[in-house]
Amino acid sequence: MAQNTAPIFTVTPDIGIALLTSAVNTDYTMTTGTSSSLFTAGASGSYISKIRFKPSGSTSATVIRVFLNNGQATTTATNNSLYGEISLPAITLSATLAQNDFEIPMNIALPANWRLFATQGTALGGGLYVTTIAGDY
């Protein structure tokens, strides 16, 4: 299928869904430890608008790090790039109060088959829902 060229727009919406739980990783290169796959770009590449985090239960304070990966092994440091990070406070879920939404704005185009991963600095307990808002070219 021919891509839009002036300006380029995505052809198909694509939403990535993940759940971060208790796997801690304090490595700033993502070459060791556990990471969670958030999104894989389509065959013609993808545009990533943002990543949203929402608690799925009461959680500890932590930092979430988002990495770009060139589609190759995550165990090689030059295949990964720490794109952004966000600090999340300790969260206690409530039946009467809405929980905050946390977002990392991305606004980047990913080449075909590139991937997004996330790591967390401390165990979350209840976990986080992660939604990647994107579109494929």
PLY file of the C-alpha trace (Angstrom):
ply
format ascii 1.0
element vertex 137
property float x
property float y
property float z
element edge 136
property int vertex1
property int vertex2
end_header
0.00 0.00 0.00
1.34 3.44 -0.89
2.06 5.71 2.02
0.76 9.25 2.32
3.61 11.56 1.40
2.68 15.23 1.75
2.30 15.38 4.75
2.61 11.79 5.88
-0.26 10.41 7.96
-0.73 7.06 9.60
-2.95 4.60 7.75
-4.05 2.30 10.59
-4.49 3.12 14.29
-2.42 0.86 16.53
-2.73 0.66 20.31
-0.18 -1.19 22.45
-1.39 -2.63 25.77
0.83 -3.93 28.58
0.73 -4.51 32.33
3.80 -3.72 34.42
3.93 -5.69 37.66
6.81 -6.55 39.96
9.90 -7.07 37.75
12.49 -4.51 38.91
15.28 -3.34 36.61
17.74 -0.62 37.62
19.94 -0.98 34.51
20.11 2.25 32.49
21.05 0.38 29.29
18.33 -2.33 29.40
20.97 -4.98 28.62
20.30 -6.96 31.80
17.30 -7.62 33.98
13.64 -7.71 33.02
11.96 -5.30 30.63
8.38 -5.16 29.40
7.58 -4.90 25.70
5.15 -2.05 25.06
4.93 -1.74 21.27
6.42 -2.95 17.98
6.33 -0.69 14.92
4.53 -1.99 11.83
6.09 -3.16 8.56
6.17 0.41 7.17
6.97 2.08 10.50
4.71 3.70 13.08
4.06 7.07 14.67
3.97 7.03 18.48
1.90 9.82 19.99
2.15 9.07 23.72
2.35 6.44 26.42
-0.19 6.47 29.28
0.23 4.82 32.68
-2.69 4.05 34.98
-2.52 2.13 38.30
-4.20 -1.29 38.37
-3.90 -1.45 42.14
-2.16 0.29 45.02
1.50 0.77 44.10
4.82 1.87 45.56
6.63 4.95 44.30
8.85 4.15 41.34
10.43 5.46 38.17
9.40 4.10 34.77
12.03 4.20 32.02
11.04 3.93 28.36
13.58 2.61 25.87
13.69 2.59 22.08
15.10 -0.61 20.58
16.16 -1.00 16.95
14.49 -4.40 16.61
17.64 -6.31 17.54
18.70 -8.04 20.78
18.11 -5.95 23.91
21.26 -7.45 25.46
23.46 -5.23 23.26
23.65 -1.68 24.65
24.00 -0.02 21.23
20.60 -1.46 20.20
18.80 0.44 22.99
18.28 4.09 23.79
16.78 5.47 27.01
14.16 7.80 25.53
12.40 9.09 28.63
11.49 8.43 32.23
8.72 9.43 34.59
8.51 9.35 38.39
5.33 7.87 39.79
4.25 8.44 43.41
2.96 5.76 45.75
-0.70 5.26 44.86
-3.53 3.96 47.02
-6.59 3.04 45.00
-9.90 4.42 46.19
-13.52 3.62 45.41
-14.44 7.31 45.72
-11.48 9.19 44.19
-10.24 9.02 40.60
-6.60 8.06 40.13
-4.18 10.25 38.23
-3.17 9.50 34.67
0.54 9.69 33.89
1.81 10.29 30.36
5.06 10.44 28.47
4.59 12.45 25.26
6.45 10.77 22.42
5.50 12.35 19.07
8.08 10.38 17.12
8.13 8.13 14.08
9.63 4.67 14.58
11.23 2.77 11.69
9.76 -0.61 10.74
10.04 -3.26 13.46
11.57 -0.93 16.07
10.22 -1.57 19.56
9.39 0.26 22.79
10.21 -1.28 26.16
9.73 -0.14 29.75
11.51 -0.93 32.99
10.68 0.05 36.56
12.95 1.02 39.41
10.99 -0.62 42.26
8.37 -3.35 42.63
4.91 -1.93 41.96
2.70 -4.22 43.99
-0.61 -3.56 42.23
0.91 -2.86 38.82
0.35 -0.34 36.06
-1.68 -0.52 32.88
0.37 0.87 30.01
-1.29 2.06 26.80
0.75 3.18 23.80
-1.22 5.44 21.44
0.17 5.01 17.92
-0.59 4.52 14.25
1.05 2.44 11.51
2.15 3.92 8.18
0 1
1 2
2 3
3 4
4 5
5 6
6 7
7 8
8 9
9 10
10 11
11 12
12 13
13 14
14 15
15 16
16 17
17 18
18 19
19 20
20 21
21 22
22 23
23 24
24 25
25 26
26 27
27 28
28 29
29 30
30 31
31 32
32 33
33 34
34 35
35 36
36 37
37 38
38 39
39 40
40 41
41 42
42 43
43 44
44 45
45 46
46 47
47 48
48 49
49 50
50 51
51 52
52 53
53 54
54 55
55 56
56 57
57 58
58 59
59 60
60 61
61 62
62 63
63 64
64 65
65 66
66 67
67 68
68 69
69 70
70 71
71 72
72 73
73 74
74 75
75 76
76 77
77 78
78 79
79 80
80 81
81 82
82 83
83 84
84 85
85 86
86 87
87 88
88 89
89 90
90 91
91 92
92 93
93 94
94 95
95 96
96 97
97 98
98 99
99 100
100 101
101 102
102 103
103 104
104 105
105 106
106 107
107 108
108 109
109 110
110 111
111 112
112 113
113 114
114 115
115 116
116 117
117 118
118 119
119 120
120 121
121 122
122 123
123 124
124 125
125 126
126 127
127 128
128 129
129 130
130 131
131 132
132 133
133 134
134 135
135 136
